[in-house]
Every structure is written in structure tokens, then in C-alpha cells.
């Protein structure tokens, strides 16, 4: 998620106002040029260095600058749209109404991120402040919209918020203690050149926003466990509910330990590859900010997931003890 914030922020800065983009189809290829059918005409466009692996008949993105045309990349949008359609069909087919609400909630949350949070950060706003406000909006959409407004979802929402705030507080402390500058990537260096963005706060915002999806899943699941126990035996008190729900919670924690670790690691494979190619001793390579920042984000995200289990269980036990808040309850009593 942190990388998504970087990418969208960079996209909001026009790299060249004179550039115009279009989609065309390659008619013929030469060593470093291509004949491209573009908007009802045939133009000669330069290929990327090395040829780019394009083929005749392929749809490509072309941009014009200074009267010259350049083939940029394959047109990937139709494939992305097809994959998204497959995802929606699977979500609706397997999850029915709940799956559809999940897809809509995810889309709305993404729109909040792209069109509300990121533009305000790009305009010079506080990345941390807007990320927190945006996170609250995303949580309301992803929890209340998908699962309804009831005691179970309120416990999940509060448990997620507590975990995010704790993670953010610890991230802020560690960033200062470790002397992070926010300059842990090439994207950060580009943003620094353009100015107007607090890079350290942006990194902190990425850590917070990056954990939301997994935290929401953990919190809703654990709250549902408490609800089931409370309805099975309304005589359970707060601590009895908590103790029994945490039996499931311990299994949850066991499976969550590596969830974000591998999620972050999969996005950091180029960095890890440097471990095998950089002559710098491992101890000093890990000490550099790019590596240290990835490790901190990885561990803090996983820590937030682990803390969400007991936080949510305790809150749900308090709200649901005695069998309160039935499945169809849409309001707090």
C-alpha cells in the first residue's frame, strides 16, 4: 500500500505537460521503429531501447512529444479489466450479496484513497493527518457497508482503530529513534526534488494504510466468534466470553504471524536480491534505510495484526455479552 501511495502521488505530478497519449496498433516493425495505426492515421514511432519485445498486431500506448511519436508500453488495460471482471464474478458467485458488498466497499475505499487522501497530500497537506482521516473513512465503508451496522461490526471497527493507532504511535517512535528520513526509495527522491511533501510522514501514512485490509479481516472474524459464543450461551460473562473466544484467537494469531511478513517480503524481492549481489557486509546492508524501513514496516504491520485479536475480542465481549446484538440488529441498543 505504501508503494501505491508513492505511485499515485507521482502520477499527480505531470512529467511533461506537452506529452499527449493515445492507444494504437503496430502494423510493422523495424529495428528501432514501428509503424502504428493511431487515431485513424499511420505514424512512425520510436521503440524503447532494446525493442521492448513488441509484435505486429499488438495494441500499444503511444505518446507524442515535440512532434515525434514514441511507443511506450503494451496496452494492458483490456487484460486488467478482464481480470477484474473475473474477480467480481468470483466474489459475487461465491459470496453472493456479501461478496458484492465487499467488492463495492473495496472500490469505494480505493476511491477515497486515490481521490481524497492522495490529492490533499500532493497539495502539501499532512500525510499523517489525511491518512488517519482517510483510514477512518475506508474502515467505515469496508466494515459498516459490507457487514452492516451492529454491535459486532462496531467492536471490529474499534478494535481495528485501536490497533492502527498503536501501530502508528510505535512507527512514529521508531522512525525518530532510527533516524529515518523517508528517503528509502527512488520515488521518495523524485518527490523530494519536486518538494511539498513531508516524506517521513508519508512513510508513516503508508505503514498505517497498508495494514487496514488485513486488520479489518482479523477484527470482523474475531468479533463474529464472540457473537456466536454469546448467542450460544447468553450466560457467559465478559471474561468467560473473552477466554473462550481467545481459544480461537490463539489459532488466529498463529496463522497471522507470517501474513504481512510475506506480503511485504513479496514486494521487496528486488531489495532482497541485493543481499546476494551487494559486496557490503550483511550487517551494514541491513542497517541502511531502505532495508531498515522495510523491516520496520513488515514487523509493525504484523504486530498490529496480532494486537487486533485481543483488542477486538475484549471490545466484542463487552458489547455482545448476554446475547445482545443479534444477526439482524442494525442499531445499537
Residue pairs with C-beta under 8 A, 6 or more apart in sequence:
1 206
1 209
1 210
1 212
1 213
2 203
2 206
2 207
2 209
2 210
2 297
3 187
3 206
3 267
4 113
5 113
5 117
5 118
5 121
5 202
5 205
5 206
5 209
6 185
6 187
6 188
6 191
6 202
6 206
7 187
8 113
8 114
8 118
9 118
9 121
9 122
9 187
9 191
9 197
9 202
10 187
10 190
10 191
12 118
12 119
12 122
13 122
13 194
16 65
18 65
18 66
19 63
19 64
19 65
20 63
20 64
20 65
21 61
21 62
21 63
21 72
22 38
22 39
22 61
22 62
22 63
22 64
23 38
23 59
23 60
23 61
23 62
23 75
24 36
24 37
24 38
24 39
24 43
24 45
24 59
24 60
24 62
25 36
25 37
25 57
25 58
25 59
25 60
26 34
26 35
26 36
26 54
26 55
26 56
26 57
26 58
26 60
26 71
27 34
27 35
27 36
27 37
27 42
27 56
28 34
28 35
28 56
29 35
29 47
29 54
29 55
29 56
31 51
32 46
32 47
32 51
33 44
33 45
33 46
33 47
34 44
34 45
34 47
34 54
34 60
34 71
35 42
35 43
35 44
36 42
36 43
36 44
36 45
36 60
36 62
36 69
36 71
38 45
38 62
38 69
43 62
43 69
44 69
45 62
45 69
45 70
45 71
46 68
46 69
46 70
46 71
47 54
47 71
48 70
48 71
48 72
52 71
52 73
54 60
54 71
54 74
58 74
58 75
59 74
59 75
59 78
60 71
60 72
60 73
60 74
60 75
61 71
61 72
61 73
61 74
61 75
62 69
62 70
62 71
62 72
63 69
63 70
63 72
64 70
87 103
88 103
91 99
91 100
91 102
91 103
92 99
92 100
92 103
93 99
95 102
98 146
98 147
101 145
101 146
102 146
104 145
105 141
105 142
105 145
105 146
106 142
108 141
108 145
109 137
109 138
109 141
109 142
112 134
112 137
112 138
112 141
113 134
113 138
113 209
116 130
116 134
116 137
117 130
117 131
117 133
117 134
117 209
120 130
121 127
121 130
121 131
121 197
121 202
121 205
122 196
122 197
123 196
124 196
124 197
126 198
126 201
127 197
127 198
127 201
127 202
127 204
127 205
128 168
128 198
128 201
128 204
128 205
128 208
130 205
131 204
131 205
131 206
131 208
131 209
132 168
132 208
134 209
135 164
135 208
135 209
135 212
136 161
138 209
138 212
139 157
139 160
139 161
139 212
139 216
140 157
142 212
142 213
142 216
143 153
143 156
143 157
143 160
143 216
143 219
143 220
144 153
144 157
147 153
147 156
147 220
148 330
149 330
149 331
150 325
150 329
150 330
150 331
150 332
151 227
151 316
151 319
151 320
151 324
151 325
151 329
151 332
152 220
152 223
152 224
152 226
152 227
152 316
152 319
152 320
152 325
153 220
153 223
154 319
154 332
155 219
155 223
155 226
155 312
155 315
155 316
155 318
155 319
155 320
156 216
156 219
156 220
156 222
156 223
156 312
156 316
157 219
158 311
158 312
158 315
159 219
159 222
159 223
159 308
159 311
159 312
159 313
159 315
159 316
160 212
160 215
160 216
160 219
160 308
160 312
162 307
162 308
162 311
162 315
163 211
163 215
163 219
163 304
163 305
163 307
163 308
163 311
164 208
164 211
164 212
164 215
164 304
166 304
166 307
167 207
167 208
167 211
167 300
167 301
167 303
167 304
167 307
168 204
168 207
168 208
170 300
170 303
171 204
171 207
171 208
171 296
171 297
171 300
172 204
174 180
174 296
174 300
175 200
175 203
175 204
175 296
178 292
178 296
180 200
180 203
180 289
180 292
180 293
180 296
181 199
181 200
181 289
182 188
182 198
182 199
182 200
182 201
182 202
182 203
183 189
183 192
183 199
183 289
184 203
184 289
184 290
184 293
184 294
185 290
188 199
188 202
188 203
191 197
191 199
191 202
192 199
203 293
203 297
206 297
207 296
207 297
207 300
207 301
210 297
210 301
211 260
211 300
211 301
211 304
211 305
214 256
214 259
214 260
214 263
214 301
214 305
215 304
215 305
215 308
218 252
218 256
218 305
218 308
218 309
218 312
219 308
219 312
221 252
222 245
222 248
222 249
222 252
222 308
222 309
222 312
222 313
222 316
223 312
223 313
223 315
223 316
223 320
225 245
225 248
225 249
225 313
226 241
226 242
226 245
226 313
226 316
226 317
226 320
227 316
227 320
227 325
227 327
229 236
229 241
229 244
229 245
230 236
230 241
230 317
230 320
230 321
230 322
230 323
230 324
230 325
231 323
231 326
234 322
234 323
236 244
236 321
237 321
238 317
238 318
238 321
239 317
241 316
241 317
241 320
241 321
242 313
242 314
242 317
245 313
245 316
245 317
246 309
246 310
246 313
249 309
249 310
249 313
252 309
253 306
253 309
256 302
256 305
256 306
256 309
257 302
257 306
258 302
259 302
259 305
260 298
260 301
260 302
260 305
261 298
261 299
261 302
263 301
264 294
264 297
264 298
264 301
265 272
265 298
268 294
271 290
271 291
271 294
274 285
275 282
275 285
278 285
285 291
286 292
286 295
319 325
324 333
325 332
325 333
